[in-house]
Amino acid sequence: MSFSLKGVAYITGAGSGIGQYTAYALARQGARSFALVDRNPSTRTISELKNISPDVSVREFELDVTNENAINDSIEKTVKEFGRLDYAVNNAGIGGSIKTSDQIAKCDFERVIAVNTTAVWLCQRAQIRQMLKQEKLTDSYRSYRGSIVNVASMYGLVAPPLNVPSTAYSTSKHAVIGLTKSDALAFAHRGIKINAIAPGYVMTPLVQEHMGKGEMIETERLKVPVHRYSEMEEIGDCIAFLHSDAASYMVGATLVADGGYTIV
């Protein structure tokens, strides 16, 4: 079944990394209306979207995803401009300190939870409230009022190894998967599809910043059965799939895209 994404997309963390390449993937599958959310300008993302299709329309929001009012306002303005909200990708996140619980400061732990978990909930709550107001995009039994994908992590499924003790990060991503399951159950019968993706190591700026020093990045690469890190476009393609009608019977699922890391 071929993908056909004709609705309005809302992506957090869209200025770089997975969010950026998710926007490209959705555009390649037909999406033409985008709300791009990031703390920094999404200039490069917008430029490439225009290269993919000159008729792409973009509304850019520079905001902190932990700001409840700013998130609610961005959803409202997205709908005012484009008429509805069909594909939401809650991707914005931070890595935090690579420390165990005895080493990490309370403020550092809480910051990771605020960005990676609470902000995802804030975004998803606003998205659900909007999606409940609108009808399905098409009359097909595969169609929904809206689709949400939360970006978790393979460390939302398993504990990080001892040489990468990202306690706060892992905790936050386990919570994202729990949130995904809970809201998927609550709103599936009301026409909203919610899933998560659990990427493995992806060559994002965040990964390179936190693991690009010393031997850690090479040590972890060799643990991946395919012996390479994912490219950002591979994760973007997976997210596009989850939003598509091809994934219409996937509800509350976590799609694992980790090169086999968690099967070992």
KAMO-V977506 format. One record per residue. N is the residue number from 1. PHI is phi in radians with two decimals (999 if undefined). Layout:
<<N	PHI> <N	PHI>>
//
This chain:
<<1	999> <2	-1.41> <3	-1.35> <4	-2.64> <5	-1.86> <6	-1.92> <7	-1.67> <8	-1.76> <9	-1.90> <10	-2.24> <11	-2.26> <12	-1.64> <13	1.13> <14	-1.46> <15	-1.40> <16	-2.82> <17	1.06> <18	-1.07> <19	-1.05> <20	-1.07> <21	-1.33> <22	-1.18> <23	-1.02> <24	-1.10> <25	-1.10> <26	-1.14> <27	-1.15> <28	-1.12> <29	-1.67> <30	2.06> <31	-1.13> <32	-2.23> <33	-2.12> <34	-2.30> <35	-1.91> <36	-1.88> <37	-2.03> <38	-2.86> <39	-1.24> <40	-1.96> <41	-1.01> <42	-1.75> <43	-0.99> <44	-1.15> <45	-1.06> <46	-1.09> <47	-1.06> <48	-1.24> <49	-1.04> <50	-1.15> <51	-1.21> <52	-1.16> <53	-2.68> <54	-1.08> <55	-1.59> <56	-1.18> <57	-1.95> <58	-2.27> <59	-2.03> <60	-1.80> <61	-2.21> <62	-1.71> <63	-2.73> <64	-1.61> <65	-1.19> <66	-1.48> <67	-1.57> <68	-1.00> <69	-1.13> <70	-1.15> <71	-1.12> <72	-1.04> <73	-1.14> <74	-1.17> <75	-1.15> <76	-1.06> <77	-1.23> <78	-1.07> <79	-1.20> <80	-1.08> <81	-1.43> <82	-1.89> <83	1.68> <84	-2.93> <85	-2.44> <86	-1.93> <87	-2.21> <88	-1.90> <89	-2.21> <90	-1.67> <91	-1.98> <92	-0.98> <93	-2.93> <94	-2.29> <95	-1.49> <96	1.32> <97	-1.29> <98	-1.54> <99	-2.49> <100	-1.46> <101	-1.06> <102	-1.28> <103	-1.80> <104	-1.47> <105	-1.35> <106	-0.99> <107	-1.14> <108	-1.22> <109	-1.08> <110	-1.15> <111	-1.13> <112	-1.12> <113	-1.09> <114	-1.08> <115	-1.41> <116	-1.49> <117	-2.08> <118	-1.07> <119	-1.16> <120	-1.09> <121	-1.10> <122	-1.02> <123	-1.13> <124	-1.13> <125	-1.05> <126	-1.12> <127	-1.16> <128	-1.07> <129	-1.03> <130	-1.24> <131	-1.07> <132	-1.16> <133	-1.50> <134	-1.98> <135	-1.49> <136	-1.05> <137	-1.15> <138	-2.38> <139	-1.49> <140	-1.12> <141	-1.15> <142	-1.44> <143	-1.51> <144	-2.27> <145	-1.14> <146	-3.07> <147	-2.24> <148	-2.16> <149	-2.17> <150	-1.75> <151	-1.55> <152	-1.71> <153	-3.00> <154	-1.06> <155	-1.42> <156	-1.63> <157	-1.98> <158	-2.30> <159	-1.31> <160	-1.18> <161	-1.18> <162	-1.11> <163	-1.50> <164	-2.30> <165	-1.35> <166	-1.51> <167	-1.06> <168	-1.12> <169	-1.06> <170	-1.07> <171	-1.03> <172	-1.13> <173	-1.39> <174	-1.05> <175	-1.15> <176	-1.08> <177	-1.17> <178	-1.12> <179	-1.08> <180	-1.03> <181	-1.13> <182	-1.10> <183	-1.29> <184	-1.07> <185	-1.17> <186	-1.23> <187	-2.11> <188	-1.05> <189	-1.26> <190	-1.80> <191	1.59> <192	-2.07> <193	-1.76> <194	-2.22> <195	-2.41> <196	-2.26> <197	-2.17> <198	-2.05> <199	-1.26> <200	-1.51> <201	-1.24> <202	-2.11> <203	-1.36> <204	-1.61> <205	-0.99> <206	-1.13> <207	-1.12> <208	-1.12> <209	-1.18> <210	-1.59> <211	-2.16> <212	-1.41> <213	-1.91> <214	1.26> <215	-1.68> <216	-1.03> <217	-1.14> <218	-1.36> <219	-1.03> <220	-1.25> <221	-1.03> <222	-1.25> <223	-1.39> <224	-1.37> <225	-0.94> <226	-1.50> <227	1.04> <228	-2.74> <229	-1.50> <230	-1.28> <231	-1.48> <232	-1.07> <233	-1.16> <234	-1.17> <235	-1.26> <236	-1.01> <237	-1.14> <238	-1.12> <239	-1.16> <240	-1.04> <241	-1.04> <242	-1.07> <243	-1.39> <244	-1.43> <245	-1.14> <246	-1.12> <247	-1.88> <248	-1.14> <249	-1.79> <250	-1.67> <251	-2.36> <252	1.24> <253	-1.55> <254	-2.07> <255	-1.43> <256	-1.61> <257	-2.28> <258	-2.27> <259	1.15> <260	1.65> <261	-0.97> <262	-1.48> <263	-1.58> <264	-1.35>>
//
